[in-house]
């Protein structure tokens, strides 16, 4: 009786095949789905999984070229490695836990060790073709949504290697489109990590000769204050330099995989740099003294990497710490002893950082009592219950945490009513924050608004302690709202650029229009094209409401815009060397040039 009443009996228990499990729970295998508007959307993970296999071949000393073609939403990838064993082609791309990376030396330093990646691509693709060529023979298999449709084999004059062609399933990735800038960024990372490997995307070559040294050269440009320190061994490669910018910029990789959330290898790299500076100088500088203005990259090769998820964003191996710290420390100390002029520049930078941090600490102490009182008087933060690093309730992960930076109390009130209190926090700005362009870091502590913001985010001492996975700017889509957005982005780029580079800063998109007819569910539109399409769909009786600000959207309506239907756009940069020029143009004192640019490029929407 109880079972029947609750609708839970033996018929409720289902066993999914591996194929159906991937299609029903794709997030477990590729993270987010998306439509390609975010660099971490699933369609880019599908491409990555195929390329990873090609990189594994190059790492083993075979196949120095990869050809990639992108055409109308379909992708082909061809490597010139050993090729999949012909009698195992179907199994390797469709049977879970099947592959050549579990034991032995066929793939000593593989990116993927779980036998899952290519199977996930196959299962999540509308069409998938794999063709392996070995020693004059080939075997080809064709699939649709993971189901085998046909096979072919025979003789061929083609070079050895593996060819994969796939089209992501439009049912799972509705309206998807590849953005070339996201793919190009990934391919350059592959090139930097695999010096000597030629990667072609639609005929364009991506090639690096100096590895991570090229990466930092591209990212820092003329901002660096001394030549890049670089060292490479068979298992550890790193590069390091400093600029006069604030904050630190770091890149970390494991077996060719970009770990944008770092991990034990990145922590060990930073520790090694600190130990090297202190050993060379005979002093006891603090970590911040060494890292402020630092740009660094670390790449390691590891036989058994342990990642926190299938998407491999963070390394968990604890045994890498000792070897990485020692390798980095010894190499930097040796370099500084052999390059006295560079050593003088490094020590001058670290000493200046130390002096600046003393001044900041003095400012902190001076305003500490007032800050405590103001916290009680002005409750700036409506916090959530859980944060990264804490034990999470079932169904939620640290990646769900976010804080909305809102424009005033009106928008904050709507958000507060409909937010998920477990993982969504709110920080209400009182008005336009200070323009931080050209300011010293010490001055931030004289500004109550920005001091509270740093405290809310937990980044006063280091961006490593960021209390939320996503920092979401939620301002009105009017002139004032866009100005506040620019001021906040300037604040992060000036002093906490690692938050931007690590993909933690976003802008919330909210609907501009509501189109409805009586007694029907309204349609919310984010641009004029969507508005016009909705109006045509609903007919002449359609009523169109233009939202002027977030506060005009009722809490009942707002819930869906920060829930499953939430649209957030990442704030991204091609490289850090563009930051000073970018901020100087848009936030500096060049008013005539900026006015001319705006008047030339301004597009004024026409409203009915």
N, C-alpha and C positions, 0 to 999 in steps of 0.2 A: 504493500500500500504506500509506504513512505517513498520507495523508489519511483513508483508510478507518479505519485504526487509531485515529486521534484523533477520528473522527466529525466532521471539519471538511472539507467540500467545497463545491462551488458551491451545493448545495441549502441550505446554512447561511446564505447571504446573502439577507437579506430587505429589501424596500423598503416602508415603511409609508406609507400616505396621511397627509396632515396630520391628519385626523380621528382615525385610529387611533394616530398618534404622541401626540396629546394624551391619549388614553385610556390608552395604555400607559405613558406617562411624564408623568403629571399634575404631579409635583413640579417639573418644569422650568418650568411655567407658573403654578402657584398656590402653590408651596412645599409645605407639609405638607398632608396630607389631614385626618385627625382626625374627631371626631364632634361638634365644636362646644363642647367643654369648655375649649378654649384660645382666647384672642382672635385668634390668628393661624391658626386652623384654616381649611381651604380653603373651607368654606361661607360664611365671612365675606368671603373674597377674591372669591368669585363675586358677592356683593352689591356689593362695592366696585367691581368692574370695570364693572358696569352703571351705578351711580351716577356713576362718574367721567365717563362720557359725558354725563350730564345736567349735571354741573358744567362741562364744557367748553362746553356751550351757554350757560350763565349767564355764564361768563367772556367769551364773545363778545357779551354784551349782549342775549341773547334767553332767555326762559324764566326767570321769577323765582320759580317754584314747582316743587317735586318732591313727588309723592304716592307713598308706599311703603306697601304692605300686606303683612303677614306673617300667614299663616293655615295652620296645620297643616303646617308644613314647606315651604310654597310661598311664593314671593315675587313681588310685582308692583311694577314701578317705572314711573311715568308722569311724563315731563317735558313742558314746554310750549314747547320750542324750535322749531327750524326743521323737524325731522323728517328722517329719512333720505330721500334722493332715491328716489322710488317704484320706479324701475326697477333700483335697486341694493340693495333691502332684503335679498334672499336672499344676495347676494354679500357684503354687509357683515357678516353674522352667521355665515357658514359658510365663506367662502373665505379662506384665510390670506393675509396681506400685502395685504389689500384694505381701503381706508379713505380718509378725506378729510384725514388729518393728516400727510401726507408732505411736502407743499410748498404754497406759497401762503399766503393769510391766512384761509382758512376756519376754521382752528383755530390761532390764533397762539401760545397758551400752553396746550397740551394736556398732560394728565397722561400719557396713553398714546400713544406714537408708533409702536408696532410692529405695529399692525393685528392683535393677537393676543387681547386681553382678552375681547371678546364672543364670539369664536369658541370660546375655551376654556370659557366658561360654557355655550354651546350644546352642545359635545361632552360635557361632564361632567354634563349634566342629563338626567334621565329624560324630562322634557317641557320644551319651550322654545317660546314663542310671541312673535313680534315683530310689531308693528303700527305703521306710520308713517302719519301724517296730514299732508297738505300741500295747502293751498288748496282745501278742499272734496272732496278725494279721499283714499282710503286704500289701502294694500297690506298684507296680512297673510300671514305664513308660519308654519307649524307644523312643529316638528321633534321627533323622539324620538332621544335619544342622538346628536344631531348629524346625523341623516338626515332629509331633507326629507320630510314626509308630505302636505303640501297647501298651496295658496295661494288667496287670495281678494282681490279688489280691487273698487272701486266708489266711489260718491259717499257723502259723509257730512257731517253738520253739526258734527262734533267740531272742537275747536280744534287748531291745528297742534301737532305734537310726536311723541314716540315712546313707545310702550307695550311693556314687556317683562315676560313672566311666565315663571317657570321653577321647576322642582322638582329639586333636586339628586338625582343618581343614588344610590339607596340601596345599590347594589352597590359603589360606590366610597367612599361615606360611610356605612358601616353604623351604624345606631342613632343617626344624627345628630339634633341638636336645637339650635335657635337660642336663645342666652341673650340676653334683652332688654338686660341691662346692657352687654354687649359692643357690640351694635348702637347703643345710645344713646350710648355713648362715641364711636363713630365718627361718628355724625350730629352730635353737638355740635362735633366737630373740623371737620366740613364747614361748619357754621354759622359758627364763629368765623373761618374762613378766607374766607368769602364773605358778608360783612356785607350784609344786605338780602335774602338768599335765604331763602325760607320752605320748610322741609322738614317734611313731615307723615309720621309713622309711626303707622299705625292711628289717625289723627286727632289725635295729639299733635304740637304745633308745636315745632320747633327753629329759633330765629331769634336772630341776634346783630346788634346795631346798631353796636358799637364794635370788632368784630373781635378781634384778639389781646389788646387791652386787657381785653375781657370774659373771655378765656381765663385770663389771669393773675389777674384778680379772683376768678374761680371757684376757681382752684387754690390761691391763697394766702389769700384772705379777710382776716381781721384780723391775720394774721401779718406782713404787710408793714409796714415801718417808715417808708415814705414813699410818696406817691402814685405810681402807675405812670407811667413815662416811655414814651410811645408816639409813633411816627412812621410815616406811610404815604405812599409814593409809588406811581406806577403799576407799578413792578417790585419794590420792596422795602418790606416792612412788618415792624416789630419792636416789641416791648414789653419793659420791664425794670423790676425792682424788687428789693429785698433784704428778707430777714427775719433774725432772730437765730438761725435754725436752722443746722445744719452742712451742709456739702456744697453742691452746686448742683443746680438743677432747670431743665432746658432742653427746649424743644420746637422742632422744626424741620420746615419744609414746603417743598415745591417744586411749583408749579402746583397747589396744593390737596392734594397728596399728603403724608401724614404720614411723614416719614423718621425712624423711631424709632432708627436707628443713626447719625443725623446725616450727616456728610459735609463737603465743602468749604465749603458755605454756613454751617454751624454753627460750624466752626472760624474762619471769617472774622468771624462775628458776635462771638464771644468775643474775638478779636483787636481788633476795633473798639472794644469796651467798654474793654479794657485801655488802648489808645492814648488814648481819650477821657479816662479818669481821670488818666492820667499827664500829658497835655497840659494839662488844666485845673489840676491841682495843682502842676505843675512838678517833680514827684518821679518816682521810678523804682520804683513798686510792682511786685511780682511778680504773675504771673497768679493764683496762689492767694489772694493778698491781696484781689483784686477779686472773685473768683468765689465765695468761701466765703459761703454764705447767699444767693447770687444766684438769682433766678427770672427766666428770660428766654424769649422766643419769637421766632423769625425765620421769615419766609415770603417766598419770592422767586418771581418769574415768569421763566421761562427758555424761549427758543424751542427749544433743542435740548438737553434734559437728558440726561445720561448716567448711568444707574443701574447698580449692581453686579449686579442680577438683575432678572428679570421682575417680582418682587414689590416692587421699587422702595423698598427700605428705606434705601439710602445713596447720596448723590449723589457723583459722581466728577469733575464739571467743575472744572478748575483755573482757568478764566478768570473765575470769579465772585468770586474772592478780593478783587481790587483794588477793584471797584465796591462790594462789600458792606462791606468794611472802611471805605472812605471815607464811605459813606452813614451808617453807624452812628456812627463817630467824630464826624463833623461835627454830626449831629443831637443827640448827647448833650452835646457841648461847648456848643453853642448853648443847649440847655435849662438846663444848670447855670449858665451866666452870667445867664440871665434869671430863674432861680428860686433865689435865694441861700439860703433856708431849707432847701430840699430838698438843695442842694449841701452844706450843713453836715452834714446827716444822713448823706449818702453818704460824705463824707470821714471822718466819725467811725467809720462801720462799717468802712471799708477800713483805717483806722489801727488799730482794735481787732483786725482780722484779722491785720494785720502783727505786732502784739505777741504774739498767740496763736501764730502760726507760729514766731516766735523761740523761744518757750518749748518748743514741740514739738521743734524742732531740737535744743535743749539736752537734752531728754529722750532723743532718738534717740542723740545722741553718748554720753550717759552710759551707755546700755544696749547700745551697739554691740558692745563686746568680749564682754560676757556673752552676747549673742544669737548671735554667731559660734560660741562654745563650745557653747552649748545646741543649736544646729543639728546639730553633729557628734554630740552625745550623745543627742539626741532627734530621730530622723528623722520629723518630723511629716508630711512630704509624700511621697507616692508619685506622682511626676509622670508625665505622658504625654509622648509624643515630639514632638507638634506643637501649635502654638498659633496663634491669629489673627495675621495679619501675616507668617506664614512660608510657604514654598513647600510645598504640600500634595501628598501622594501621590494617585494616581488613585483616584477613587471616594469621596474624603472632601472635606469642605468645612469652613471655619472654624466654621460653625454646629453641627458635630458635637462640638466640644470641650465638655467638662463636667468639673466637679470635684465629687465627692461629699463632703459634710461628715458624717462618720459618728460614731456614739456608741461610742467605745471601740475596742479592738483586735480584739475578736471579730468585729464586723460588718465592720471594715476588712479582716480576713483573708479572709472569704468574698468580698468585692468584689474583692480583689486577685487572687485566683485566676482569676476569670472575666471580668474587665474587658477592654476593648479598649485595649491599651497605647498605641495610636497617638493616641487622643483622649479617654481617660477617666482622670482623676487622682483621687487619694484623699487627704483630709486627716482624720486621726483625732483627735478631741477626747478629752482625758483624763477629762473629767467635765463638770459643768455650768459653762458659761462665766459670766463676770461679768454681772450685770444692769446694763446700760449706761444705763438710764433715769435722766435727771437728772445724768449724769456729764459732766465736761468732756472734750474730745477728748484733752487732754494725758495724762489718767489712763490712757488705753488703752495707752500705751507703758510703763506700770508693770505691765501684765498680760502675762505671757509668752505665754499661750494666744492672745490676740487679736492680739498683735504678730506672732506666727508666721502667723496666719490672713491678716492684711493682706499680709505678705510673700509668702505662697503665691499670693494672688490678684493681686498686683502693683498694689495700689491705695493704697499708702502716700502717694503724691504726688497721684494723680488717678485717678478711675474710668475715664478715657480709656484707661488702660493695663491694664484688666482682661484677664487672661491666658486666660480661658475664656468661651465664649459663654453657658454655663449654669452657675450655681452651685446645686447640688442638695442640699438638706438631707435626709439619710437617717438618721432616728432611729427608734427603736422606737415602736410604736403603743400605748404604755402611758403612765402618768402622768409618769414621769421623762422619757420620750422627747418627749412633748408640751411639757413644761416647757423642755427644751433647745431645741426648735424655736422656742418663743416668745422665748427669750433671744437666739437667733441673729437672728431677724427684727427684734427690738428693736435689736440692734447695727447692722444694715444701715439701718433706718429712721432711727436717731439720727444716724449719721455718713456713710452712703453711700446715701442714699435714691434717687439717680439709678440705681443698679443695679436697684432695685425698679421704678422708674417706666419704665425702658427695657426691662423684661421679661426680665431676666437671672436672677432669683431664683425657684427652684422648690422644691417638696416632692415627694420620691419616695414613690409609693404602692407598698407591697409587700403581698402576699396575707396575709390573716389566717387562712385555713383551707386545708387540703389535703384533698380528698375523693377516695377511691380504693377500688378493689377489687383483689384480687390479679391480677397479670399484665395489668393494663390501665393505660393512661396516666392519671396522676392529673389531677384538675381543681383548679385553684387559684382561690380565691374571695377577693374583696376586701371583702365585706360579708356580713351574715347572709342577705340575700335570695339572693345568688348561691350561698351555702352550701346553703340549703334546696333550691334548684332542682337543684343538682348531686346532692344526696342522693336526691331523687326520681328523677332520671334513672338513677342507678346502682343503686337498689334497696336492699333491706334489708341486704345484705352490705357496704354502703358504710362505710368507716372514715373518721372525721373527726378531723383533727389541727389543734389550735389553736396557731398560732405566737405565742409570747409576745415574741419579739425577733428581730431580723435575724440574730443569731448562731445561731439554731436552724435556719435555712434553710441547707442544705448548698450549697457552692460550685457543684455540678453543677446544683442546682435554681435557684440565684440567677442564673445566667447569662442566662436568658430574661427575667428581670425588669429587667435593665439593658441588654437588647438590643432586638430588634425589638418585643417585647411590653411594653417599658417604659412605665409610666404615670407621668407627672409633672404636677403641677398648678402653674400659675404663682401667685406671690404678687402680688396686684394691689390697687390702691387707686383709689377714685373720684377723689380729689383730695388734694393735699398738706395742705390746711388741716385735714383730719381727723386728721393724724398725732399732734400733741401730745395731743389729747383721747383718742384711741384708746390711745396708750401710757400716758398717765396713769391711765386706768381699769384696764387689764389688768396693767401692770407697776409702778404707783406704790404709794403707801402707803395707799390707800383700802380696806383689808382688809374692813371691814364691808359696804360697797357691793358689792364684788366677790363676797364670800361669798353675799350675798343674790341677786345675779344668777345665780350658778352653781346655787344651790339651786332657783331658780325655773325655770331653763332646762335643767337637766341631764336627759339622757335615758340611762337605764341599759339596755344591751342584755341580752336574755335568752339565755343559752346553754344548750343541751341537754347 
